[in-house]
Amino acid sequence: MSWTPRRRVLLVGLLALLAGPVLPRVSRWLTAMTWVGVKQVCGLPVPGVTKVCAAGLPSAFALPLVAVLLVTLVALVAIWFGAAWCLRPVADLAGPVGHLGPQNLGYRIRPRGHDEVARLSRAIDEMMERISAGYDGQRRFAANASHELRTPLAVQRTLIEVGMARALTGEQLELLTSQLLETNERNERLIEGLLALSESDQGLRSRIPQRLDTIVEAVLAGYQDRAREAGVTVETHLGHRVVVGERVLLERLVSNLVENGIKYNRPGGSLTVVVGGTPALSVVNTGQPVPAEAVAGLFEPFRRLARDRTSQGGGAGLGLAIARSITQAHDGIIAARPAEYGGLRVDVQLPTLN
């Protein structure tokens, strides 16, 4: 039988209950034995002892007090060791927990049993799983960000070296500068996306009631020309909806979803934007078919449906990642699934205003 913390506490408590009636008897017994010893000592024909006994010491109050103090001291020592024995499983757990850290994120306690310490150990293991996943995500993010930044920088370096290696005609110089400008704009979009992602991950600075339908209407007005150039028809169904949050972040959320809906659409396709109750916002486009198993990965930073990092119009692959971060900052949930006629449907659920 294993001594779980509960069994240890029960045993110590039972011993304490049994010792309760015994301690007064022990105290009285010690007092009586002390009196007997004093009487025997006082009966000895020793001059010094005779003077002490004649002076009335030890008195009738001192002897019981000594006995009580002695019993109390024994009881305290017993309680101390009993408490240490009960808490030994927790002390044994402190060693493995103390070795957990970034250098051994794969370490797990893997307890046996179903007692309190085992449940605590399993909770620590689950916490380490989440921490390990977070560290892995940060490492992937850093690696992907490095790749995203390295690719356009390498292109810029190549273009500059080509321009310096030989004399260029006016037409060649114009082509070179346009390519450099395009690459620089891509870097700016990437850095802007990284800053927006970092800002949304820090949470909200203020929570103010906002009209979501008004925000969506204003954002769509700014994308009319781009939708017309892409040959995409925009359909809207904007109901009255008030949410609590920051207007700038909500505008960025809607902008990312609308921009993705236009960019990854097909000529002659449509983009449907709905504001309502549940979900608060829905954006559906009619782009290329999206495999269901690939939908969850689209919310990861730098993740695109196409394998080529430099495809799909030069996007940085941060649109849905920023949208998810902003939604979570507003205590909401964002989900996506393949649309009925190709493309993607993104639903954003936001808390209602109480």
C-alpha positions as CSV (number, residue, x, y, z in Angstrom):
1,M,0.0,0.0,0.0
2,S,1.4,3.4,-1.0
3,W,1.3,6.2,1.6
4,T,-0.6,8.9,-0.3
5,P,-0.8,12.4,1.3
6,R,-4.4,11.8,2.2
7,R,-3.6,8.5,4.0
8,R,-0.7,10.2,5.8
9,V,-2.9,13.0,7.1
10,L,-5.6,10.6,8.1
11,L,-3.1,8.5,10.1
12,V,-1.6,11.5,11.8
13,G,-5.1,12.9,12.6
14,L,-6.1,9.5,14.1
15,L,-3.0,9.3,16.2
16,A,-3.7,12.9,17.4
17,L,-7.3,11.9,18.4
18,L,-6.1,8.9,20.3
19,A,-3.4,10.9,22.0
20,G,-5.9,13.6,23.2
21,P,-7.3,11.7,26.2
22,V,-3.9,10.3,27.0
23,L,-2.0,13.5,27.4
24,P,-3.8,14.7,30.5
25,R,-3.3,11.4,32.2
26,V,0.4,11.5,31.3
27,S,0.7,15.0,32.7
28,R,-1.0,13.9,36.0
29,W,1.2,10.8,36.1
30,L,4.3,12.9,35.7
31,T,3.2,15.2,38.4
32,A,2.5,12.4,40.8
33,M,5.8,10.7,40.0
34,T,7.5,14.1,40.6
35,W,5.9,14.5,44.0
36,V,6.9,11.0,44.9
37,G,10.5,11.8,44.0
38,V,10.5,15.0,45.9
39,K,9.1,13.3,49.0
40,Q,11.8,10.7,48.8
41,V,14.5,13.3,48.3
42,C,13.1,15.5,51.1
43,G,13.2,12.4,53.4
44,L,17.0,12.1,53.0
45,P,19.1,13.4,55.9
46,V,21.0,15.8,53.7
47,P,21.5,19.4,55.1
48,G,21.1,21.2,51.7
49,V,18.0,19.3,50.7
50,T,16.4,19.8,54.1
51,K,16.7,23.5,53.7
52,V,15.1,23.5,50.2
53,C,12.3,21.3,51.4
54,A,11.8,23.5,54.5
55,A,11.5,26.5,52.2
56,G,8.5,25.0,50.4
57,L,10.1,24.2,47.0
58,P,9.1,22.9,44.7
59,S,5.7,24.4,45.3
60,A,2.3,22.9,44.3
61,F,2.2,25.1,41.2
62,A,5.6,24.4,39.8
63,L,5.4,20.7,39.5
64,P,2.2,20.5,37.4
65,L,3.6,23.3,35.2
66,V,6.8,21.4,34.5
67,A,4.8,18.3,33.6
68,V,2.6,20.2,31.2
69,L,5.6,21.9,29.5
70,L,7.2,18.5,29.1
71,V,4.1,17.0,27.5
72,T,3.6,20.0,25.3
73,L,7.2,19.8,24.1
74,V,6.8,16.2,23.2
75,A,3.6,16.9,21.4
76,L,5.1,19.7,19.4
77,V,8.0,17.5,18.3
78,A,5.6,14.8,17.3
79,I,3.4,17.2,15.3
80,W,6.6,18.6,13.6
81,F,7.7,15.2,12.4
82,G,4.1,14.2,11.5
83,A,3.7,17.3,9.3
84,A,7.0,16.6,7.7
85,W,6.0,13.0,7.0
86,C,2.7,14.1,5.5
87,L,4.3,16.7,3.2
88,R,7.1,14.3,2.1
89,P,5.4,13.6,-1.3
90,V,5.3,17.3,-2.0
91,A,8.9,17.7,-1.0
92,D,9.8,14.8,-3.3
93,L,8.0,16.6,-6.1
94,A,10.0,19.8,-5.6
95,G,13.1,18.1,-7.0
96,P,11.8,17.2,-10.5
97,V,9.9,20.6,-10.7
98,G,13.1,22.5,-9.9
99,H,14.9,20.9,-12.9
100,L,12.2,22.0,-15.4
101,G,13.3,24.8,-17.7
102,P,14.0,25.8,-21.3
103,Q,17.0,23.5,-21.4
104,N,14.8,20.4,-20.9
105,L,11.3,21.2,-22.1
106,G,10.8,17.6,-23.0
107,Y,11.1,16.3,-19.4
108,R,7.8,15.0,-17.9
109,I,7.1,13.7,-14.4
110,R,4.6,11.0,-15.6
111,P,3.2,10.2,-12.2
112,R,1.4,7.0,-11.2
113,G,-1.8,6.8,-9.2
114,H,-4.7,9.1,-8.8
115,D,-4.0,10.9,-5.5
116,E,-3.5,14.6,-5.0
117,V,0.2,14.7,-5.8
118,A,-0.4,12.6,-9.0
119,R,-3.0,15.1,-10.2
120,L,-0.7,17.9,-9.4
121,S,2.1,16.2,-11.4
122,R,-0.2,15.6,-14.3
123,A,-1.2,19.3,-14.3
124,I,2.5,20.2,-14.3
125,D,3.1,17.9,-17.3
126,E,0.2,19.5,-19.2
127,M,1.5,22.9,-18.4
128,M,4.9,21.9,-19.7
129,E,3.2,20.6,-22.9
130,R,1.7,24.1,-23.4
131,I,5.0,25.8,-22.7
132,S,6.9,23.5,-25.0
133,A,4.4,24.2,-27.8
134,G,4.8,27.9,-27.2
135,Y,8.6,27.7,-27.4
136,D,8.3,25.6,-30.6
137,G,6.0,28.2,-32.0
138,Q,8.3,31.0,-31.2
139,R,11.2,29.1,-32.8
140,R,9.3,28.5,-35.9
141,F,8.1,32.1,-36.0
142,A,11.7,33.3,-35.7
143,A,12.9,30.9,-38.4
144,N,10.1,31.8,-40.8
145,A,10.6,35.5,-40.2
146,S,14.3,35.2,-40.9
147,H,13.5,33.4,-44.1
148,E,10.9,36.0,-45.2
149,L,13.3,38.8,-44.5
150,R,16.3,37.1,-46.1
151,T,14.6,36.3,-49.4
152,P,13.8,39.9,-50.4
153,L,17.1,41.2,-49.0
154,A,18.9,38.7,-51.2
155,V,16.9,39.9,-54.2
156,Q,17.8,43.5,-53.5
157,R,21.4,42.7,-53.1
158,T,21.4,40.8,-56.5
159,L,19.7,43.7,-58.2
160,I,22.1,46.2,-56.8
161,E,25.1,44.1,-57.8
162,V,23.8,43.8,-61.3
163,G,23.4,47.6,-61.5
164,M,26.9,48.2,-60.3
165,A,28.5,45.5,-62.6
166,R,27.7,47.2,-65.9
167,A,26.4,50.4,-67.4
168,L,22.6,50.2,-67.8
169,T,20.4,51.8,-70.4
170,G,17.5,54.0,-69.4
171,E,15.0,51.2,-69.9
172,Q,17.2,48.8,-67.9
173,L,17.6,51.3,-65.1
174,E,13.9,51.9,-64.9
175,L,13.2,48.1,-64.7
176,L,15.9,47.7,-62.0
177,T,14.5,50.6,-59.9
178,S,10.9,49.3,-60.2
179,Q,12.0,45.8,-59.1
180,L,13.9,47.3,-56.2
181,L,10.9,49.4,-55.2
182,E,8.6,46.4,-55.4
183,T,10.9,44.4,-53.2
184,N,11.2,47.3,-50.7
185,E,7.4,47.6,-50.5
186,R,7.2,43.9,-49.8
187,N,9.6,44.4,-46.9
188,E,7.6,47.3,-45.6
189,R,4.4,45.1,-45.7
190,L,6.2,42.4,-43.8
191,I,7.5,44.7,-41.1
192,E,4.2,46.4,-40.8
193,G,2.5,43.0,-40.4
194,L,5.0,41.9,-37.7
195,L,4.4,45.1,-35.8
196,A,0.7,44.7,-36.0
197,L,1.0,41.1,-34.8
198,S,3.1,42.1,-31.9
199,E,0.7,44.9,-30.9
200,S,-2.3,42.7,-31.0
201,D,-0.6,40.0,-28.9
202,Q,-0.1,42.6,-26.1
203,G,-3.9,42.9,-25.6
204,L,-6.2,45.9,-25.6
205,R,-5.2,49.3,-24.1
206,S,-8.9,50.3,-23.9
207,R,-12.3,48.8,-24.3
208,I,-14.8,51.1,-25.8
209,P,-18.2,50.2,-27.4
210,Q,-17.8,50.2,-31.2
211,R,-20.3,49.8,-34.1
212,L,-18.9,46.8,-36.0
213,D,-21.3,47.4,-39.0
214,T,-20.0,51.0,-39.3
215,I,-16.4,49.8,-39.2
216,V,-17.0,47.2,-41.9
217,E,-18.8,49.7,-44.1
218,A,-15.9,52.1,-43.9
219,V,-13.3,49.4,-44.6
220,L,-15.2,48.1,-47.6
221,A,-15.4,51.6,-49.0
222,G,-11.6,51.7,-49.1
223,Y,-11.4,48.4,-51.0
224,Q,-14.0,49.2,-53.8
225,D,-11.4,50.1,-56.4
226,R,-9.2,47.0,-55.6
227,A,-12.2,44.7,-55.8
228,R,-13.2,46.3,-59.1
229,E,-9.7,45.8,-60.5
230,A,-9.7,42.2,-59.4
231,G,-13.2,41.6,-61.0
232,V,-14.7,40.6,-57.6
233,T,-18.3,41.5,-56.7
234,V,-18.8,42.5,-53.1
235,E,-22.0,41.7,-51.4
236,T,-22.8,43.0,-47.9
237,H,-25.4,42.3,-45.2
238,L,-24.6,44.6,-42.4
239,G,-26.8,44.4,-39.3
240,H,-26.6,46.6,-36.2
241,R,-23.8,45.1,-34.0
242,V,-22.0,46.7,-31.1
243,V,-18.8,45.2,-29.7
244,V,-16.3,46.4,-27.1
245,G,-12.7,47.0,-28.1
246,E,-10.3,49.2,-30.0
247,R,-11.4,50.7,-33.3
248,V,-7.9,50.6,-34.9
249,L,-7.5,46.8,-34.2
250,L,-11.1,46.0,-35.3
251,E,-10.4,47.9,-38.6
252,R,-7.2,45.9,-39.1
253,L,-9.2,42.7,-38.4
254,V,-11.8,43.5,-41.1
255,S,-9.2,44.8,-43.5
256,N,-7.1,41.6,-43.3
257,L,-10.2,39.4,-43.9
258,V,-11.5,41.6,-46.8
259,E,-8.0,41.9,-48.4
260,N,-7.5,38.1,-48.3
261,G,-11.0,37.6,-49.7
262,I,-10.1,39.8,-52.7
263,K,-6.5,38.6,-53.2
264,Y,-7.3,34.9,-53.1
265,N,-10.4,35.1,-55.2
266,R,-11.0,34.4,-58.9
267,P,-11.9,36.8,-61.7
268,G,-15.7,37.1,-61.7
269,G,-15.9,35.8,-58.2
270,S,-17.7,37.3,-55.2
271,L,-16.9,38.4,-51.7
272,T,-19.8,38.3,-49.1
273,V,-19.5,40.2,-45.9
274,V,-22.1,39.7,-43.2
275,V,-22.4,41.5,-39.8
276,G,-24.9,40.0,-37.4
277,G,-25.3,38.4,-34.0
278,T,-23.6,35.0,-34.1
279,P,-21.1,35.1,-35.6
280,A,-20.5,38.8,-35.4
281,L,-18.7,38.9,-38.7
282,S,-18.5,36.5,-41.6
283,V,-16.4,36.9,-44.7
284,V,-16.8,34.4,-47.6
285,N,-15.0,34.4,-50.9
286,T,-15.1,32.2,-54.0
287,G,-11.5,31.5,-54.6
288,Q,-9.7,28.2,-55.3
289,P,-10.8,25.1,-53.3
290,V,-9.2,24.9,-49.9
291,P,-8.6,21.4,-48.4
292,A,-10.2,21.0,-45.0
293,E,-7.0,19.7,-43.5
294,A,-5.1,22.8,-44.5
295,V,-7.5,25.4,-43.0
296,A,-6.1,25.3,-39.4
297,G,-2.6,25.9,-40.7
298,L,-3.6,29.1,-42.5
299,F,-3.8,30.9,-39.1
300,E,-0.1,30.3,-38.4
301,P,2.3,33.1,-39.2
302,F,3.9,32.9,-42.7
303,R,1.6,30.0,-43.7
304,R,0.0,30.1,-47.1
305,L,-2.0,27.6,-49.1
306,A,0.6,27.7,-51.9
307,R,3.9,26.1,-51.2
308,D,6.0,28.9,-52.8
309,R,6.7,31.6,-50.2
310,T,7.0,34.3,-52.9
311,S,3.7,33.5,-54.6
312,Q,0.2,34.8,-54.1
313,G,0.8,38.5,-54.9
314,G,3.7,39.1,-52.5
315,G,1.7,38.6,-49.3
316,A,3.6,38.0,-46.1
317,G,1.4,35.3,-44.9
318,L,0.4,37.2,-41.7
319,G,-3.1,38.2,-42.5
320,L,-5.0,35.5,-40.8
321,A,-2.4,35.2,-38.0
322,I,-3.0,38.9,-37.2
323,A,-6.8,38.4,-37.5
324,R,-6.6,35.6,-34.9
325,S,-4.5,37.6,-32.5
326,I,-6.9,40.6,-32.7
327,T,-9.9,38.4,-32.2
328,Q,-8.3,36.7,-29.1
329,A,-7.4,40.2,-27.7
330,H,-11.2,41.0,-27.9
331,D,-12.0,37.7,-26.1
332,G,-13.5,36.3,-29.3
333,I,-13.1,33.2,-31.4
334,I,-12.2,33.0,-35.1
335,A,-12.7,29.9,-37.2
336,A,-12.5,29.1,-40.9
337,R,-13.8,26.3,-43.2
338,P,-13.9,25.7,-46.9
339,A,-16.7,27.6,-48.6
340,E,-19.4,25.8,-50.5
341,Y,-18.3,26.9,-54.0
342,G,-14.6,27.1,-53.4
343,G,-12.6,29.6,-51.4
344,L,-12.8,30.1,-47.7
345,R,-15.4,31.1,-45.1
346,V,-14.1,32.9,-42.0
347,D,-16.4,33.5,-39.0
348,V,-15.5,35.8,-36.1
349,Q,-17.4,35.5,-32.8
350,L,-17.2,38.4,-30.4
351,P,-18.8,38.9,-27.0
352,T,-22.0,40.8,-26.9
353,L,-22.2,44.1,-25.1
354,N,-23.9,43.7,-21.8
